[in-house]
Amino acid sequence: MRNDDKTDERKWWKHAVIYQIYPRSFADSNGDGIGDLQGIIEKLDYLETLGIDAIWLSPVCKSPQDDNGYDISDYRDIDPMFGTLADMEGLIREAEKHHIRIIMDLVLNHSSDEHYWFQEAKKSRENSYHDYYVWRDGVEGAYPNDMRAAFGGSAWEWVPEVQQYYFHQFSTKQPDLNWENPKLRQEIYDMINWWIEKGVGGFRLDVIDQIAKEPDQKITNNGPRLHEYLRELSKETFQKADLVTVGEAWGATTELAKLYSNPDNSELSMVFQFEHICLDQIEGKEKWDLAPLPFMKLKEVFRRWQMELYGKGWNSLFWNNHDLPRIVSRWGNDGQYRVESAKMLAILLHGLQGTPYIYQGEELGMTNVQYEIEDYRDIETLNLYQERLEKGYSKEEIMRSIYAKSRDNARTPMQWNDGENAGFTKGTPWLKINPNYKEIHAEGQIGDENSIFSCYQKLIWLRKEYPVFVDGDFRMLLENDENVFAYTRTNTDSRLLVICNFYDTTVSYSLEEDVSDMELLVSNYQDADQTGVLRPYEARMYWKQKDRE
């Protein structure tokens, strides 16, 4: 059932699976304890074996690293921490030999305050770069308004040289760019086209829904000119090549997503939306305020995004990224049923319509960590610890939140083997290795047909073999079942059925679907039967060719 449809070459990403690499933690080639571009090149064979089509590379552009590379000081150079521009060009070339495209992470809402543009902009109001940023007149100590930055404090910073405030939605070292300035926009387009010429396969666009901010109206995301800017950006850059583009849009709704990912290719390929990811926290509180996952709500969120974007947009599918805890620890079971629950979560997600994203180590079932506070490196985590101590929270309560939600859960070095430092580095790793690397590592899973790695490998292969993964419609089954997530995907030729037990108890279910004449494509138990019972975290995926009249 190979999918040989070549009628729409621009949509290769609908059949693709994308793998996110956090370069600092992936593979260290020079022994300094920090992952680098040459390390990624050395692991391309592994990624080709897994079967992925593209690598989304977390930021590698030159940066003071105030915000882990999301503060770019030179969009056309590589940070020395990761290597050189020649290394980046080499990665693009070598990845292509392995049939893998490179997706760059670009930050277009703001730059570093060490960027040449900003260094010039703050010299005088007459400087040609001054209007590349968002300034307001004022008096020192009297802010233009009471807007707050995401990282704390006022969103306004005083610059004595020009007697003005600049606007920053994040760190004071991340001044917001002024997209109302056409010269600034052209600079950005020229830079993107420069990278396209170097052969990149696409871009992930950080907080792209915030570029049309209007601070005087206290508007940060989804500003009135946002889609105008995105259409111009796409026309001037993305539409000139065969690219995938994905925008980070925390405020996206299904209606907005239809604009972002309109099939007419006028804006982006898809967006990352986070509605499902925010479910396990107390409503109206911070992510650290933990709540049990409302499973029925999770089902409803997935159903709505699958059905409302069908034929009108495109979904991104993900459980993990560099800012999120490990999914097997979060909503699976990283103890007795680690293997079964990791596979279940993979089968559930990869059967949906959209482009799946795998975060490094997810394909191995890597887990969260529980360090002492002094072993954490994430600034958000360390700030949270101090803030909550001062507010009177107990250390145990704070650490429980950190164990569940710290970004360092995702950033522990990749576990390649059971040798020194899990094979990540010959030096001292920048962040401690997860102590369970002796049991969980790539070397122990490649070639094992029952491993989590092999399950992901099979799911990636199936997406390329069966068109129903890409074009089938979605129907939720057992909508009121509080344990089972089941659905069908159906196109003109075939039908896919996915049944998943989301919990650690054996449950019964009853489906109208007859699976006796369906092929079992993948399951997470070796002896999968076809009765109305699911064992803990059991997942099965069936397929059937439709009868032709």
N, C-alpha and C positions, 0 to 999 in steps of 0.2 A: 504493500500500500504506500509506496514511496510518493512523496508529494513533489511532483515535477512541474508544478504550475509556475511558469515564468512570465505570466502576463503582467505582473506588477513588481518590477525589479526594485522599486523604491521601498518596498515593504519587507525586505529581508528580515527585519527585526521582529516581525510578527511570528516568525518561525524560530527565532533565536532564543538562547538562554545566556544571560549576562552574569559575569562573575565579578564581584567587587573585591578589590585589593586595597588594603590599608597599608601603604608601602613601608611605613616605619616598622610594621610587625610581621611582614610576610617572609622575607628571606634576606639575610645579611651576607653579602659576598666578600666584605673586606675586614670583618672581625671587629668593627667598632661598636657592635651591639645594636645597631640601627639598620633596619631593612633598607634596601636600595634598588635602583633600577637594574643593575647587573644581576642582583639576586632574583628578580622576577624573570629575567631572560633565562637564567639557569633552570627555572621551574616551568618553562613553557611546555616541555614534554608532558609533565604531569597534567597541565591544564588541557592539553590536546587529548590526552587519555580520558579525562573526565568528559570531554565532548563539548565544552562551552564554545560560544561563537564570538564573544567579545569580553574584554576586560574593562570595567569601569575603575579607573585609577583615581583614588582620593588625591587631593591636591599635591602636586609636585613642583609647581612653579616657585620661583624665588620668593622667599618670605622671611620676615623676622620671627615667624612662628609664635606670634602672640596668641593666635587662635588656631593652632594646628594646621597652618597653611592656608586657612581661609582669609588670610590677610596678605594679599599678593602685592609684592613690591616691584615685580617685573614679570609681565604676562608672557614675555618672549624668552625667558630663561628658566633653567631648572635650579632648584635649591641645592647647594653643594652637599647637603645632608644625604641627598638621594643620588647624586652623580652630576653629570654634565648634560648640556644640550645634545652632544654627540651620543651619549648613552640613551637619551630619549629617542633620538632618530634611529638608533640601533634597535631599541625595543620595538618600535613601529615596524621596522623591516623584518626582524626575526619573528615577531608575532604573526605577520602575514604569511610567512613560510609554514606556520602551524595552523593556518586558516582561522586566525584570531584577529579581531580588530581591537584597536585601542580607543577607549572613550575617555576624554579628559574631563576633569572636574573644574569648571570655570566659575569664578565669583564675579558677577557683573553688577551687583547691587552696590558694592563698596570696594575700595582698594585699601592697601596699607597706608598709614600716614608716612611711611618711608618711600612710597612710590614717587618717582620723579615729578609726576603731575602735581601731587599734593605739596611736595617741597617747593615747587614753583608757585602754586596757588596761594600759599600763605605769605608770600613775600609782599604782595601788594594787591589792591583791588583792581589795578590796571593790568596786572599780569595776564597774558593770554590764556593761562590755565586756571585762573581763579574761578571762572564760571563752570569748571568741570565738577565742582562740588556744590553742596547746598549750604548757603550762608544766610544769616539774618543779622541785621543791625541790632545793636543793643548796648547795654552798659554792663561792665563786668560785675557779676554777682546777681544780675537780674535777668534770668533766662527768658528767651522769647515766649516759651509756654512751659507747661508742667509735664511734657512728655518724658517718659522714662525709657532708658535703654534696656534691651533684653538681658544684658549682663549686669544690670544694676546701675543706679545713679541716674543723673539727668542725661537726656539724649542730646544735649547741647554742650559744646566745649568752646571756651573762649580762646581767641588768638590775638594777643596784644598787637602784633605787627599790623593787622588790618582792622583792629577794633570791631571785630565781628565774631559771632558764634558759628561754628559749623555743626551740621547735624550728623549724628551717628546712631544707627539703630542697635549696634552691638558694642564692641569695645571702643574706647576713645581713640585707639590706634586703628580703627576701621571707619574712616570718614565715608559717608554715603556719596555715591556718584550722582551727578545731576543729569538725568536722562532727558530733561527738557532742552539741553544744549545739543544741537545737531552735530557740532564738531566732536563732542565727546562720543556720541553714538557712532560717528564715522571712524573714530580711533578704535573703538571696540570691534566694528565690522572688519576693519583692516587687519586687526590682530587675529580674529577668528579665521579669516581667509588665509592668513599666513600659516596657521596650524593645519587648515584643510589641505593646503599645498604640500605640507609635510606628510600627509597621508593618514591623519587620524580618522577614525571611523564614526565619531560622533562626540557629543558633549552632554554632561550632566550639569545643569545650571542651578547653582546654589541660590536659595531664597529668591527665585526669579519673580515670584509674585509681589515682591516689594520694590521693584525698580521704579514704579510709578507713584511713589509716595508723595503725599501732599501734607507736610508737617504743620502748615498753618491751619489745616482742617483736621489735624490729628489722624490722618489716614496713612497707614503704613503699607498694608497689603491690599491687593485688588483695587488699586487706584483707577480713576476714570480713564486714563490713557494707556493702561496696561496692555490691552490687546492690540491697540494701535502700534505700540512699541514692538510687541512680539511679532506682529505681521511684517513690520519693516525689517526687523532683525532676521527673520526667516528668509525674506525675499533677497536681502543683501548678502546672505551667507549660506544658510543651511540648504536652501533649494538649489544651490550650485553643485551639490555633490550628493552621493548616495549615503546619507548619514542617518544615525539614530540620535534623537534629542529627547532628553527627559528633564523636566523642570521640577524642582523641589517646591511644593506648594502646600504648606500646612493648612491654609484656609480654603482649599479647594472643596467644592461640592460637586455632585454629579453634573449639575448644569454648567458650572464653570469648566469642568473637565471636558465637556463636549466642545467648548471653544478652544481650549488648549490643544486637544488631540483631534480636531476636526479632520475627517478623512481627506479633505481637500488639500491637506499638507500646508495650510496657510500659517500655522504657528509651530507646534511641536509634535513629536511622535506620541508622547504621553507625559503624564506627570506622576510624581510620587505624592499620594495623599495618605494621610495618617489617621483616618477615622478609626480603623480597627486597632491601631497601635495604642490609642489613648484610652482604651476601655477599662484597663485594670488599675485605675486610680480613683480615689474618691472624687466624685463630680464637683467641679469648681475649685479643686485643690491642685497642688503641685503633683508632678509625677511620683514624688517620693512618698506621697500619702497613699499607701497601698490599699487596694480593694480586690476581692476575688474577681476573676474574669467572669462577666455575665455572658455565658455561652450562647444563650438565645439571642442576645444583642449582637454577638459576633456573627451568628448566622444571618441575621437580618441585614447587617452592614454588607457582608459579602454578596448576599442575594441582590440587594439594591444596586451596588456598583456593577455587578455582572449584567443585570437585566437592563439598566438604564443606559449603559454605554454601548450595548450591542448594536452594531451597525452605525453608531453615531460618534464613536470615539474609541479609545484603546486604554486598557488597564495596565498598570505595572503591578507585578505580583511579588510581594516580599514579606518575610518574617523578621529579617535581621538587617542591620547595617552597622556602621561604625559608631553610631550614637545609641544603639539599642542593646539590651541584654540578650544573651544567647537564648534562642527560642526553646530549645530542649529543656532548659532550666526554668524558663518563664511559664510556658503553657504545656510543656511535656512533663517528663519524669526523668530527671538526670541520675536517678538511682537504679532501682531494680529493672525498670523498663526503658532505660535510656535508648537502646537500639530500636526497640519497637516504636516508642513515641516519636523519635527523630524521623523514622521512616514514615510514620503516619502523617506527621505534619508536612513532609515533603510531598507525599502522594496527594493529600488534600489540596495543596496549593498548586501543584504543577498540572492538575487536571482542569484548572480554571482557564477562562479566556484572558489573555494578556501576555506580557513578556515577563517570564520569571527572572528574578535576581537571586543569586546565591552569594552570601557573604562568606569570605574566606574562613574555612574551618567548619562551616555549617554542614558541608558534605561529609564531615567526619563525626558529627555529633559533639563538637567541642562545647564545653559547659561554662557556666559562670564560675567565678572564683570567690573565695572568702579570705581576704588578706587582713593583716593588721593595718590600721589607717595609715601608718607611715610608709607602707609599700604601695599605696595608690599614687598615681601621677596625674590623673585627670583634675584640672583646676575646678571644674564644676563640683566634683565629688568633695574635694578638700574644702571648698567654700561652704558647701552644704553642711559638712561636719561641724565647722566652727560656728556657723550661724545657728544651727539647731542646739548646740551645746549652750550657747548664750541665751537661747530662748527657754532653756530648762528641760529639753528632751533628755532622756537617759542615753548613755552611750550605746546600750544594747538596742534600744529602739532605733537610733540613728543607723547603726551598723546593719540592722535588718533591712532598712531601706536601701542602703548602699549595696549590700549583697544582691538585692533584687534588681536594682535599676542603674547602678554605676556604669558609665560609658566604658570604663576600663574592662568590664566583662568581655566586651567585644575586641578589645585592643591587646589582650595578652598575645604573645608571639605564637605564630603558626606552629603546630605540633607535627613535625615531619617524621621523626623517628623516636626511639626510646633511648637515644644516646645523649651526650652532653648538651644541655640547653635545648633539648628536643630537636636538635639538628638545625635550629634557627640561626645560631651564631657560634663562632669560636671564641668570642669575647664575652663581655658582661652585658646581658640583655638590658635594654633601656627600661623595660618593665618586666617584673618577675614572670617566669614561665608558670603556667598552671601546673600544680603538682601532679595532676592525673595524666601527664603526658606519657608515662610509662605504659598506661593501658590504652590511651586514645591517641593514635598517630596515623599519619598517612601510610607509612610503610607497612603497617600491620593490616591495612584494609584493601589496598590495591591487589586485585587478583582474587580476593575472597568474595565469592558470589553472594554470600549472605551479609556482607558488610553494608553499612550506611552509604559508603562511597559508591558501591555497586548499584544500590537503589537509585541514587541520584543519576548515575551513569545511564541506567535504563530509562529513567524518566526523560532525560535529555534526548535520548535516541528516539523514544516514542513520539515526542513532539515533532520530530523531523519526518517520521514515517507515516503518521496518521493525520490527514488534513482536519479531522474533526476537532483536534486540539486548538486549531487556529480559527476555524470558521463556524464551529457548532454553536447553536443557541444554548442557553442555560435554563435549567428548571430545578428548583430546590425540591427535594423529597423529604418526607418526615419532618415538616417544618416545626411541629410541636414537640418533637422528641428532644429531651433534655440531655441526651448522651451522644446521639448519633448525628454526624454531619454527612448527608447523602445528597447527591445531585446527579443529573444527567446532562450530557452535552450531545446535541443531535444536529447533523447536517443532512443533506439530501441522500447521502450514501451510507451513513453509518451512525452508530449510537455508542456513546461512552457512558459508563455507569461507575460512580465512585461512592464507596461506602466506608465511613471512618467512625470508629468508636473513639471519642475524644478523652476518655477517662480510664482509670485503672481497675475497673470492675467489669466482669462479664455481663453483657446485656443482650436482651432479645430484641428483635425488630421484625417488622412485617412489611414487605414491599409488594406492590403490584407487579413490579418488574420480574420477569422470569429469567433467571440467570443460567438456567440449565443448558440453554443453547448459545451462551455467550462465552467468549474466550477470556480467560483470566490473564490479563496483561502483566500485572505486577501486584504483589502483596507483601506484607511484612512478617508473615508467619510461613514457615516452610511447608506446613501441611494444611494450607488454606482449604477449608471445605466450603460447601455452598448451602449451608443451613441458615436458619434465621437467628443465628447466635454470633456475637462478636466477642472475642476475648479482649483482655485489657489492651487498649490502644490499637486494636486490630484494624487494618485498612486493606481494602481490595479495590482494584480497578479492572473493570470488565469492558469488553468491546464486542460489537456485533455488526457485521455487514448487513445492510437492509436488503430485503428481498426485492429483486427488480421485477417490475411488471412486464 
